[in-house]
Amino acid sequence: MTCGNCVAKVKSQLLMIGDVLEADVQLAQPQATISMQRHIPVQVLQQAVRKAGNYTIEELHGHHANEKMDNAEVTKPWWKTYYPLILVLAFITGLATISAFGEGSFNGMLWMNYFMGGFFVAFSFFKLLDLNGFADSYSTYDLLAQRWRPYGYVYPFLELTLGLAYILDLYPVLTNLFTILLMGFSSIGVIRSVLNKRKIKCACLGTVFNLPMSTVTIVEDLLMVAMAIAGILLHI
C-alpha cells in the first residue's frame, strides 16, 4: 500500500466479509488487525484484498499474534459514548427553539426549518474539519462511497447546502425531497452495518469524535427523513 486511498480500499473489502467485525488497516507498518466473529481462513482474506488491488495478506506468526489484550476496554454507559452527539443536538434544539419564538409565539414550522438547517450545517462542519478522514471512514459502510470514493468528499457539501436551504427557507418542497433521498439512501448502509454487527466508526460527526455505529445512527438518519416528509405534507 502506498497511500490513504489504498488503505481505505483494503479496509472496505475486509469489512465486506460477513464475519469481520472490525478492521484496523495501517499504512506505516503495514498491517491489518482484524476482529472476527469466527476464524476466517487467510485464503478468504486474500480473495478480499485482491479485489482492492494487487495486495497480499498473510498471517502474523509469533507470540504477538496470539497475545491477548491485558487492558480490556471497559464498556461505557451509552450516554457517555454518545455525549458529543447529545451535546450537539441539544445546542441545535435550543437555538432552533429560541429562533422559533422570534415573533412572540412558537412557530412549529419555523422550528423544524431551523432544527434541520442547524443539524446539516453543524454535521457538515465536523466532517469538513477532516475531509479526507471522513471520506475514508464513510467508504467503509456507505453503499455509494464504497464504489465511488469521491462521494465521501462531496457528501459534506451536500449537507451544508441543505442546511443553508432550510435556514433560508429556499425551495422547501425540493429541499425536503432531496433530504429524503440523501438521508434515506445513507441509512441503507448504516442499517446493513448494524444488522451485520460490524464494529466500525460512525462518520456522522466526522473523525473528531469516536462514535460507534449503532441504532442511534439509524434513528438519526430516519428522523431527518421523517421530518422532511412532514415538511412536504405541511407545504402541500
N, C-alpha and C positions, 0 to 999 in steps of 0.2 A: 504494500500500500504506500502511496506517495503523497496523499493529501486528505483533507477532511471529507471530500466527496467520496473517496474510496472507502473511508471508514463508515460513512452513512449508508453506502450501498451494501457493504458486507453485513452491517448490523441489521439492516432492513430484511435481508434474505434470511438471516439466522432467526429473527423474530417471527418469520412466517411459518417456521416449523412448529407444528401443533403442540408438542410437549416442552417447548422452550418458554420459560417464564421470564427470563431476563438475560440480556447480552450486553456486556460492557466491552466494547472494542476500542483498543488504544493504538494510536499510530506510532508512538515513540519507541515501544519495545520491539516489535509489535506483538500483541497477543489479544486473545479474546477470553474473557471469563464468562462462562455460560451456566445459568441456573436452570435445572430441568425438573419436570415432574417425575420422569423416569429416565434411565440411562438411554442415551441416543448414540448409536454407533458413529464412529468418526467418518465412515463412508457416507452416511446421510448428511452430516455436516459439510463434508466436502462437496457433495452434489449441490448443496445450497449456496455455498460461497462461489462455486463455479458460475452460477447464474449472475453473480455480481461482476465477474471479470476473471482474468487469469490469475486466480489466487489459490493458494494451497493451505490447508489447515491440518495440523497433526496434534496428537495428544501430548501434553507436557508430562514427562516422566520424572520421577524422583520424589523426594519427601514432600516437596511443596505441592505436588498435585493432589495428595490425599490429606493435606493439613487442614484441620477444621478451625473455624473461627473461634477464638477464645473469648472475644468480647462480642457476644450476640447482641444485635440491635434490640433495644427494649421497645416494645410496642407502645406507641404514644396514644393518648386519647384522641378521638377523631377531631375534636375541636382544636387541639394543639397542632395537629398535622395540617389542618386547613385554615389555621389562623390568618395567614396572609390574604387568602381568598375572602374569608369572612370580613376582614377589616376593609378590603377594597369595596366589597359590595355594600357594607354599612355606610361608607363615605358617599358612594354613589346614590344610595337610597336617601340619605339625609339631604344631600344637595338637591336631588330631584323633588323631594317633599317641600323644601324651602322655596324652590323656584315655582312650584305649582300653586303656592299661595300668593303669587305676585299681584293679583288683583283683589286681594282681600278674602276670597273664598277658594276652597280647594277645587282644582280642576283636574279630574282624573285623567283625561286625555293628555293634558299638558304634562302631568306627572309621568305617564308612560313614555312620552316622547323624550323627556329629559333623562329618565332612567335608562332607556335603551341607548340614547345618544352617549350618555356618560359611560355606560358599560362598554360600548365598542371603542370609544376614544381611549379609555383607561387601559383596556386589554391590549389594544394595538400599541400603546406607549410602551408597555412592558416587553412586548415582542420585539419592538424596534430597538430596544437597548442592546440586544444581541441578535441581530437578524440572522446571521449565519448559524448561530447555535440553535435558534428556533427552527430554521429550515431543516437542520439535521434531526432534531427531536421530532418534528412534525412528520417527517418522512418515514418514521418508524411505525406509524399507525394510520395516517390518513390515506384513503384509497387513491386519490389523485396524486398526492405528493410522493407516494411510493413509486409511481410510474413516471412522474414528471417532476423532478425535484425543484425546478424554478417556481413551482406553485407555492412552495413554502416561503419564498421571498415576496410573492405577490399578495398572499393572504392578509398580512397585517395592514396593507394599504387598502384592501377591500373593506376591512373592519373600520379603518379610520374614515373612509368615505361614507360608510353607512352611519357612523357616529355623527358626523357633521350634517348629514342629510336629516337625521332625526332632530338634532338640536335646532336646525334652521327651518324645519318643517317643509322640506323640499320634496315634491312629488310623493306624498305619503303612501299611496297605493303601490307604486312601483318600488319604493324603498322597502315596504313590508313584504312584497312578493320576493324581492331579491334576498331579504333576510331569511325567509322560509327556505329558499333554495340553498343558500350558503350554509346556514346552521343545520338544516335537515340533512344535507349531504355529509357535513362534517361529523354529525352524530353517528353515522353508519360505522365509520372506522372506530369511533370510541366504543360503541356498543359491542362491536366484534371483539375488540381487545379485552373488554371487561368480561364478556362471556367466555373467552378463551383463557381467562385468569392470567393474563400477561402482566407481569410486574414491571411496567415501564413508566417513564416520567410523563406527566401531563404537561403539554406545552401551552396551556391556556394563559398562563402569566409569563410566557417566555421561559428563559433559563435563569431568571433572577431568583425564583423560589423553586424548591424541590418538592413539587406536589405530585403524589401518585395518581395514576389513572384509576378511577373508580366510578361508582354510580353517581357520585356528586357531579362529575363531569358530564354525565348523561343528562342529569336534571338541569344543569346549567344551560346546555345546548337546547334541550327541548323546551325550556322555559322561554327562551327567546323566540322559538318557533311559535309557541302558543300566544305570546304577546303580539307577535307580528300578525297572526291570524285574527286576533281580537281587533288590532288596529285597522285591518282591512274591512272587517264587519262594521266597525264604527263609522267608516268613511263611505259605506255603500248607502 
